[in-house]
Amino acid sequence: MQQFKRVFIGRPLKSSEEGGQKLGKLKALAMLSSDALSSVAYGTEQIVLVLTQLSVAAIWYSLPIAAFVLVLLLSLTLSYRQIIHAYPGGGGAYKVSSDNLGQRAGLAAGGSLLIDYMLTVSVSVSAGAEAITSAIPALYGHQVAISLVIILALMLMNLRGMSESASFLMIPVYLFVAMMTLMIVVGLYKILSGAIPFKAAATVGSVVPGISMALIFRAFSSGSSSLTGVEAISNAVPFFKKPRAKHAAETLAIMAAILGFFFAGITFLNYWYGIVPEAKVTVLSQVASTTFGHGFLFYMVQFATAFILAVAANTGFSAFPVLAYNLARDKYLPHNYMDRGDRLGYSNGIMTLALGSAFLIVLFKGVTANLIPLYAVGVFIPFTLSQSGMIVKWWRERPKGWIGKSIANFTGALISFAILIILFVYRLTDIWPFFIIMPVLVYIFYKIHDHYKKIAEQLRLEATDAVLHHYDGATVIVLISNITQVTKAALSYAESIGDYVIAVHVSMDENPDKEKEIQSQFKKDFPEVRFVDVHSNYRSIAKPVVRFTHVISKNALRRNYSTTVLIPQFVPRKPWQQALHNQTALRLRQAFANQKNIYVTTYSYHLKK
């Protein structure tokens, strides 16, 4: 297993090497913005899909809808820059909500983000699979298998550490940035030069029969999914090189500028070209085809889009483990999520995210449209709570310029809350699983926290506990199966730690002659040690031993003696040889795990050949 890990994950890193894993702005932009930037591949399409349910002429409404999305992007960017400076230790919406709105709001934000990061991976990977099948139609129908392979590859990549992951991600992210910039610039040039005439079904301002605010609200909520991932940088501030807050805030501003330019440019080109969504071809693919034709640049756009969508899930792999760490530190998730792996990453969080997202891919059959509504509600709850939390923070502290900061937060909170209402009213049939998952998740948080709280109360050393309780003696029960060198060594050790030693053998009905031989041999070799034969009618070793030990323990307590069960075992020289032997010692330890006033220890006899 260790050799397997070295091949796929790399050599272990010392704790002192953590500084080499910190990110500069170029690497951080690649690692933490891939989700937000890649969302332009399907953000415009989600708006147009809703509008075309009425008619093709309604596509012109995508322009004002996109304008409102950009206003929300500006507000969120300003707000999260404030959060980065106010909470340089990371934690994002969870930390802001917990500190300013209370722990319940923090858990709602944290739980929503945990779900959202799983959906981030699922949506990004499934969209990447769809982009691949758009470019290679022969692969259509294999989206789920393609998605699972991508998730496995991303998990292994992230287990290798942040620096290596970021170095790899720079290729797809900056290739995508270059191709999108080229496509938008060339498209606008061809429009201005008259090379591509106006093909939209309706001009801006045209009255479309049947249009309603409900339809516009639904399209706006779907298009706002392009803003998912904006909060990831605020969660991962500790990943940056010093000064962390400064670098993180600058990276967020760069990401927001690129995202806004791409979203506005693609939405406008889609409208001008008069593109209508098709079943097996993405809107972005049609925009690229109209701009470049079906030549080399078209396939480069397809390749870059598929590449970034496939790795966009890495934002989730970067942010989920940090959020899980913060929840575990506050005792709302198992402490395992605080453990660092060989490469200094939070490996348990990475593997949990991979398993959860793979399950969602299979459950929703890899269809991006089925995941988008859940994806949106999962991120706009933290958006709303974090913005509201910052308003409360500024009101309490009232630093210089707090009114202007509060206005930015209020705008973001208002729009985010409005989107939530739209989702609850118009997309309830799509997002209803969220109302089951979230209460269950918060309930689990509280149960875990209650468990850790009770453990702390029971383990806390009070002033009156300073004097240790001393037993007057020790009873040691040694379990034996045959008379061997292991038996001899274990009994010798038992006599060195115990005042009263009992050897216990469990006999079966299969071979009574052998059982008598063992008993006779033991009494001959160890005449001073009490030998007890416990008979088992059902070939079970654990149950009769536990029953016998209870009897001995009760008698021992009357004499103020402790009771220890000593389980001898031999350890083969090579680890693989362990699989050739039964695991009786393991089963016995499990059987005694919940027994009070009985202490279990293992005596290991190491073989030399």
C-alpha positions in Angstrom: 0.0 0.0 0.0 2.9 2.4 0.8 4.5 1.7 -2.6 1.1 2.3 -4.3 0.7 5.6 -2.5 4.2 6.7 -3.6 3.5 6.0 -7.2 0.1 7.9 -7.3 0.6 10.5 -4.6 4.3 11.0 -4.2 6.7 11.0 -1.3 5.5 12.2 2.1 6.2 15.9 2.9 7.6 17.1 6.2 5.5 19.6 8.1 8.4 22.1 7.7 7.8 21.9 3.9 4.3 23.4 4.1 5.6 26.8 3.0 6.5 25.3 -0.4 2.8 24.4 -0.9 1.6 28.0 -0.5 0.2 29.7 -3.7 1.0 32.9 -5.5 -1.6 34.8 -7.4 -1.0 33.0 -10.8 -1.3 29.5 -9.3 -4.1 30.5 -6.9 -6.2 32.0 -9.8 -5.8 28.7 -11.7 -6.7 26.6 -8.6 -9.5 28.6 -7.0 -11.2 30.3 -10.0 -11.7 27.4 -12.4 -15.2 26.8 -11.2 -16.3 30.4 -11.5 -14.6 30.9 -14.9 -15.9 27.6 -16.3 -19.5 28.5 -15.4 -19.7 30.8 -18.4 -19.8 27.6 -20.5 -23.3 26.9 -19.3 -24.5 30.1 -17.5 -25.8 31.8 -20.7 -27.2 28.5 -21.9 -29.3 28.1 -18.7 -30.8 31.6 -19.2 -31.7 30.9 -22.8 -33.1 27.4 -22.1 -35.7 29.0 -19.7 -36.5 31.9 -22.1 -37.0 29.6 -25.2 -39.7 27.7 -23.3 -41.8 30.7 -24.3 -40.4 31.6 -27.7 -37.1 32.2 -29.5 -38.0 35.9 -29.6 -37.7 36.0 -25.8 -33.9 35.5 -26.0 -33.3 39.3 -26.1 -34.3 39.3 -22.4 -31.0 37.5 -21.7 -29.2 40.9 -22.1 -30.9 42.8 -19.2 -30.9 39.5 -17.1 -27.1 39.3 -17.7 -26.8 42.9 -16.6 -28.4 42.1 -13.3 -26.2 39.1 -12.9 -23.1 41.4 -13.4 -24.5 43.8 -10.7 -24.7 40.9 -8.3 -21.2 39.8 -9.3 -19.8 43.3 -8.4 -21.6 43.3 -5.1 -20.4 39.8 -4.2 -16.8 40.7 -5.2 -16.8 43.8 -3.0 -18.3 41.9 -0.1 -15.9 38.9 -0.3 -12.9 41.2 -0.5 -14.1 42.7 2.8 -14.5 39.1 4.2 -11.0 38.2 3.1 -9.5 41.2 5.0 -11.8 40.8 8.0 -11.2 37.0 8.3 -7.7 36.3 6.9 -7.8 32.9 8.6 -10.3 31.6 6.1 -13.7 30.1 6.7 -15.7 32.4 4.4 -19.5 32.3 4.8 -19.4 29.8 7.7 -17.1 31.9 9.8 -18.9 35.2 9.0 -22.3 33.7 9.7 -21.2 32.0 12.9 -19.5 35.1 14.4 -22.2 37.6 13.5 -25.5 35.8 13.1 -25.1 32.9 15.5 -24.0 29.2 15.3 -27.3 28.1 13.7 -26.8 30.5 10.8 -23.2 29.4 10.6 -24.2 25.7 10.4 -26.8 26.5 7.7 -24.1 28.3 5.7 -21.5 25.6 6.3 -23.9 22.8 5.5 -25.1 24.5 2.3 -21.5 25.0 1.2 -20.6 21.3 1.8 -23.5 20.3 -0.4 -22.7 23.0 -2.9 -19.1 21.9 -3.2 -20.3 18.3 -4.0 -22.6 19.8 -6.6 -19.8 22.0 -7.9 -17.8 18.8 -8.6 -20.9 17.1 -10.1 -22.0 20.0 -12.3 -18.5 20.8 -13.5 -17.6 17.3 -14.3 -20.9 16.4 -16.0 -20.7 19.7 -18.0 -17.2 18.7 -19.0 -18.4 15.3 -20.1 -21.2 17.0 -22.2 -18.6 19.2 -23.8 -16.5 16.2 -24.7 -19.4 14.4 -26.2 -20.3 17.6 -28.2 -16.9 17.5 -29.7 -16.8 13.7 -30.1 -20.4 12.6 -30.8 -19.3 8.9 -30.8 -19.0 9.2 -27.0 -22.5 10.4 -26.5 -24.3 8.2 -23.9 -21.1 7.6 -21.9 -21.3 10.8 -19.9 -21.5 9.1 -16.5 -18.5 6.9 -17.1 -16.5 9.8 -18.4 -17.5 11.9 -15.3 -16.4 9.2 -12.9 -13.0 8.8 -14.5 -12.5 12.6 -14.3 -13.5 12.6 -10.6 -11.0 9.8 -9.8 -8.2 11.7 -11.7 -9.0 15.0 -9.8 -9.0 13.2 -6.4 -5.5 11.7 -7.1 -4.2 15.0 -8.3 -5.4 16.8 -5.2 -4.0 14.1 -2.9 -0.6 15.0 -4.3 -0.8 18.5 -2.8 -1.8 22.0 -3.7 1.3 23.2 -5.5 1.3 20.3 -7.9 -2.4 20.6 -8.5 -2.1 24.3 -9.2 0.8 23.8 -11.6 -1.3 21.4 -13.6 -4.4 23.6 -13.5 -2.6 26.6 -15.0 -2.6 24.9 -18.4 -6.4 24.4 -18.8 -7.4 27.6 -17.0 -5.1 30.0 -18.9 -5.8 28.1 -22.2 -9.5 28.7 -21.6 -9.0 32.4 -20.7 -7.0 32.8 -23.9 -9.5 31.1 -26.2 -12.6 32.8 -24.6 -10.9 36.2 -24.9 -9.9 35.5 -28.6 -13.5 34.2 -29.4 -15.2 37.3 -27.9 -12.8 39.8 -29.5 -13.0 38.1 -32.9 -16.8 37.9 -32.6 -17.1 41.6 -31.7 -14.7 42.5 -34.5 -16.8 40.5 -37.1 -20.0 42.1 -35.9 -18.5 45.6 -36.1 -17.1 44.9 -39.5 -20.3 43.5 -40.8 -18.9 40.0 -41.4 -21.6 38.5 -39.2 -25.0 40.1 -39.7 -27.7 40.5 -37.0 -29.6 37.2 -36.8 -31.5 37.5 -33.5 -35.2 36.6 -33.6 -36.2 39.9 -32.0 -34.6 43.3 -31.3 -34.0 44.6 -27.9 -37.2 46.1 -26.5 -39.5 44.0 -28.6 -42.8 43.0 -27.0 -42.9 39.2 -26.7 -46.5 37.8 -26.2 -46.8 35.7 -23.0 -43.7 37.0 -21.3 -44.1 37.1 -17.5 -42.0 38.1 -14.5 -42.1 34.5 -13.4 -40.3 33.4 -16.5 -37.7 36.2 -16.2 -37.1 35.4 -12.5 -36.6 31.8 -13.4 -34.1 32.7 -16.1 -32.3 35.1 -13.7 -32.0 32.4 -11.0 -30.6 29.9 -13.5 -28.1 32.5 -15.0 -26.9 33.4 -11.5 -25.4 29.9 -11.3 -22.5 31.5 -13.1 -21.5 33.1 -9.9 -20.9 29.9 -8.0 -17.3 29.6 -6.9 -16.9 33.3 -6.2 -16.8 32.6 -2.5 -14.1 29.9 -2.8 -11.1 32.3 -2.5 -12.4 33.7 0.8 -12.6 30.1 2.2 -9.0 29.3 1.1 -7.1 32.4 2.3 -4.6 30.3 4.3 -3.5 28.7 1.0 -1.9 32.0 -0.2 1.6 33.2 0.3 2.1 36.1 2.7 0.6 38.7 2.8 -2.3 36.3 2.4 -5.2 38.7 2.6 -3.7 41.1 0.1 -2.9 38.3 -2.4 -6.3 36.7 -2.0 -8.2 40.0 -2.4 -6.3 40.8 -5.6 -6.8 37.3 -7.0 -10.6 37.7 -6.3 -10.7 41.0 -8.2 -8.9 39.5 -11.2 -11.2 36.5 -11.3 -14.3 38.7 -11.1 -13.1 41.0 -13.9 -12.4 38.0 -16.2 -15.7 36.3 -15.3 -17.8 39.5 -15.9 -16.1 40.0 -19.3 -16.7 36.4 -20.4 -20.3 36.3 -19.2 -21.3 39.6 -20.8 -19.4 38.8 -24.1 -20.9 35.3 -24.6 -24.4 36.4 -23.7 -24.2 39.2 -26.3 -22.7 37.0 -29.0 -25.4 34.4 -28.4 -28.1 37.0 -28.8 -26.6 38.6 -31.9 -26.0 35.2 -33.6 -29.6 34.2 -32.8 -28.5 30.9 -31.4 -31.1 28.5 -30.0 -30.1 25.6 -27.6 -29.9 22.1 -29.2 -30.1 18.8 -27.5 -26.6 17.5 -28.3 -24.7 20.7 -28.9 -24.0 23.3 -26.2 -24.7 27.0 -26.8 -21.0 27.8 -26.3 -20.1 25.3 -29.0 -22.5 27.1 -31.4 -21.1 30.5 -30.6 -17.6 29.2 -31.3 -18.8 27.6 -34.5 -20.4 30.8 -35.8 -17.3 32.9 -34.8 -14.6 30.6 -36.1 -16.3 28.1 -38.4 -15.3 24.4 -38.0 -11.6 25.0 -38.2 -8.7 24.7 -35.8 -9.8 27.5 -33.5 -13.3 26.0 -33.1 -11.8 22.7 -31.9 -9.4 24.6 -29.7 -12.3 26.3 -28.0 -14.1 22.9 -27.6 -10.9 21.4 -26.2 -10.3 24.3 -23.8 -13.9 24.3 -22.6 -14.0 20.5 -22.0 -10.6 20.8 -20.3 -11.6 23.6 -17.9 -15.0 22.1 -17.2 -13.4 18.8 -16.3 -11.0 20.5 -13.9 -13.4 23.2 -12.7 -14.4 20.7 -10.0 -11.0 21.4 -8.5 -12.4 24.5 -6.8 -14.6 22.1 -4.8 -11.6 19.9 -4.0 -9.7 23.0 -2.8 -12.5 24.5 -0.6 -14.4 21.5 0.7 -11.5 20.1 2.8 -10.8 23.6 4.4 -14.5 24.0 5.2 -14.7 20.5 6.7 -11.6 21.3 8.7 -13.2 24.4 10.2 -16.4 22.5 11.1 -14.4 19.7 12.6 -12.3 22.2 14.6 -15.6 23.5 16.1 -16.6 19.9 16.7 -19.5 19.7 14.2 -17.7 17.1 12.0 -15.5 14.2 12.9 -12.0 15.1 13.9 -10.7 13.0 11.1 -11.2 16.0 8.8 -8.5 17.8 10.7 -5.9 15.2 9.8 -3.3 16.1 7.1 -2.2 13.5 4.6 1.3 12.6 3.4 1.3 15.6 1.1 0.0 18.0 3.8 -3.5 18.2 2.3 -6.7 17.3 4.2 -7.0 13.9 2.6 -10.2 12.7 4.3 -12.1 15.8 3.0 -10.8 15.2 -0.5 -11.9 11.6 -0.6 -15.2 12.4 1.0 -15.9 15.0 -1.7 -15.0 12.5 -4.5 -17.3 9.8 -3.1 -20.2 12.2 -2.6 -19.9 13.8 -6.0 -19.6 10.4 -7.7 -22.8 9.4 -6.0 -24.6 12.5 -7.3 -23.3 11.9 -10.8 -24.8 8.4 -10.8 -28.0 9.5 -9.1 -28.7 12.3 -11.6 -27.3 10.3 -14.6 -24.7 13.0 -15.4 -27.3 15.5 -16.7 -26.1 19.1 -15.9 -29.6 20.6 -16.2 -30.9 18.3 -13.4 -28.2 19.5 -11.0 -28.2 23.3 -11.7 -31.2 24.3 -9.5 -29.8 22.4 -6.4 -26.4 23.9 -7.3 -27.9 27.4 -7.2 -29.8 27.1 -3.9 -26.8 25.6 -2.2 -24.7 28.6 -2.9 -27.2 31.5 -2.5 -28.0 30.5 1.1 -24.3 31.1 2.1 -24.3 34.3 -0.1 -27.3 35.7 1.7 -26.1 34.8 5.2 -22.5 36.0 4.7 -23.7 39.4 3.3 -26.1 39.8 6.2 -23.4 38.8 8.6 -21.1 41.5 7.3 -23.8 44.1 7.7 -24.2 43.1 11.4 -20.4 43.2 11.8 -20.1 46.7 10.4 -23.0 47.9 12.5 -21.4 46.6 15.7 -17.8 47.8 15.0 -18.6 50.9 12.8 -15.1 51.3 11.3 -14.2 54.1 8.9 -16.3 53.9 5.8 -18.7 51.3 7.3 -21.8 52.9 5.7 -20.4 52.4 2.1 -19.3 48.8 3.0 -22.8 48.1 4.4 -24.5 49.3 1.2 -22.4 46.9 -0.9 -23.3 44.0 1.5 -27.0 45.0 1.6 -27.2 45.0 -2.2 -25.6 41.6 -2.4 -27.8 40.2 0.5 -31.0 41.6 -1.1 -30.3 40.2 -4.6 -29.1 36.8 -3.2 -32.2 36.6 -1.0 -34.4 37.5 -4.0 -32.9 34.7 -6.0 -33.6 32.3 -3.1 -37.3 33.4 -3.0 -37.4 32.9 -6.8 -36.0 29.4 -6.5 -38.3 28.5 -3.6 -41.4 29.8 -5.5 -40.6 28.8 -9.1 -38.2 25.9 -8.9 -39.6 24.0 -5.9 -40.1 20.8 -7.8 -36.4 20.9 -8.7 -35.0 21.8 -5.4 -37.2 19.9 -2.9 -34.4 17.4 -2.0 -32.5 20.3 -0.5 -35.2 20.7 2.2 -34.6 17.1 3.3 -30.8 17.0 3.0 -30.2 20.3 4.9 -32.2 19.5 8.1 -30.7 16.0 8.2 -27.2 17.5 7.8 -27.7 20.1 10.5 -29.1 17.4 12.8 -25.9 15.4 12.2 -23.8 18.4 13.1 -25.6 18.8 16.4 -25.4 15.1 17.2 -21.6 15.1 16.5 -21.2 18.3 18.6 -23.2 16.8 21.5 -21.1 13.7 21.4 -17.8 15.6 21.6 -19.3 17.8 24.4 -20.3 14.8 26.5 -16.9 13.2 26.0 -15.1 16.4 27.1 -17.4 16.6 30.3 -16.5 13.0 31.2 -12.8 13.3 30.5 -12.2 16.7 32.1 -10.0 16.4 35.1 -11.5 18.2 38.1 -9.6 19.4 41.2 -11.1 16.6 43.3 -9.8 14.0 40.8 -6.2 14.7 41.6 -5.7 11.6 43.7 -5.6 8.5 41.5 -7.6 5.4 42.4 -5.3 2.5 43.3 -6.3 -1.2 43.0 -5.1 -3.6 45.6 -4.1 -6.1 43.0 -4.5 -7.3 39.5 -6.2 -10.3 37.9 -4.9 -11.3 34.5 -6.8 -13.6 32.2 -4.7 -15.1 29.5 -6.5 -16.6 26.5 -4.7 -19.7 25.0 -5.5 -22.0 22.1 -2.5 -24.3 22.0 0.6 -24.8 24.1 3.3 -22.9 22.1 6.1 -20.5 22.6 3.5 -17.7 22.3 1.7 -19.2 25.3 4.8 -19.5 27.4 5.9 -15.9 26.6 2.4 -14.5 27.3 2.1 -16.3 30.6 5.5 -15.0 31.7 4.4 -11.5 30.9 1.1 -11.9 32.7 2.8 -13.1 35.9 5.1 -10.0 35.7 2.1 -7.6 35.8 -0.6 -9.6 37.7 -1.1 -10.9 41.2 -3.5 -13.6 40.1 -3.2 -15.3 36.6 -5.8 -17.5 35.0 -5.3 -19.3 31.7 -8.6 -19.7 29.8 -9.0 -22.2 26.9 -12.2 -22.5 24.9 -13.0 -26.1 23.9 -15.2 -27.3 21.1 -17.1 -30.5 20.4 -15.2 -31.3 17.2 -12.1 -32.9 18.8 -12.5 -33.8 22.5 -9.3 -35.8 22.6 -7.3 -32.8 21.5 -8.9 -30.7 24.1 -7.9 -33.2 26.9 -4.4 -33.3 25.5 -4.1 -29.5 25.7 -5.4 -29.5 29.3 -3.0 -32.2 30.3 0.0 -30.6 28.6 -0.8 -27.2 30.2 -1.0 -28.6 33.7 2.3 -30.4 33.1 4.2 -27.4 31.8 2.6 -24.7 34.0 1.5 -26.3 37.2 1.4 -23.1 39.2 -1.1 -21.3 36.8 -4.8 -21.9 37.2 -6.3 -23.5 34.0 -9.9 -23.1 33.1 -11.6 -24.8 30.2 -14.7 -23.0 28.9 -16.8 -25.1 26.7 -18.5 -23.7 23.6 -21.5 -25.5 22.1 -21.8 -23.1 19.1 -18.2 -22.9 18.1 -18.0 -19.3 19.3 -14.9 -18.1 21.2 -15.9 -14.5 22.1 -19.2 -15.1 23.9 -18.2 -17.8 26.4 -14.9 -15.9 27.1 -16.9 -12.6 27.8 -19.3 -14.4 30.1 -16.5 -16.1 32.1 -14.6 -12.8 32.3 -17.7 -11.1 33.8 -17.9 -13.6 36.6 -14.2 -13.1 37.4 -14.4 -9.3 37.1 -17.3 -9.2 39.7 -15.3 -11.3 42.2 -12.1 -9.2 41.5 -14.0 -6.0 42.2 -15.1 -7.3 45.6 -11.4 -7.7 46.4 -10.6 -4.3 44.8 -8.6 -6.1 42.0 -8.5 -5.0 38.4 -9.3 -7.4 35.6 -7.2 -7.5 32.5 -7.7 -9.9 29.5 -4.4 -10.6 27.8 -4.8 -11.8 24.2 -1.7 -13.4 22.8 -1.0 -13.3 19.1 2.0 -14.0 16.8 3.0 -11.5 14.2 4.4 -12.9 10.9 7.7 -11.3 9.6 6.1 -10.0 6.4 2.8 -8.0 6.4 1.2 -10.0 3.6 1.5 -13.2 5.6 -1.0 -11.8 8.1 -3.8 -12.5 5.6 -3.0 -16.3 5.8 -4.1 -16.5 9.5 -7.4 -16.0 11.2 -8.2 -12.8 13.0 -9.3 -14.2 16.3 -7.4 -11.6 18.3 -9.2 -8.8 16.5 -12.6 -10.3 17.0 -11.9 -10.8 20.8 -10.8 -7.1 21.1 -14.0 -6.0 19.4 -16.1 -8.3 21.7 -14.6 -6.7 24.9 -14.6 -3.1 23.5 -17.9 -2.2 25.3 -17.4 -4.1 28.5 -17.0 -2.0 31.7 -14.3 -2.7 34.3 -12.5 -5.1 32.0 -9.2 -4.0 30.4 -7.9 -5.6 27.2 -4.3 -5.8 26.1 -2.5 -7.7 23.3 0.7 -9.6 23.7 2.5 -9.8 20.3 5.0 -12.5 19.7 7.1 -11.6 16.6 8.2 -14.5 14.3 11.7 -14.4 12.9 11.2 -16.4 9.7 
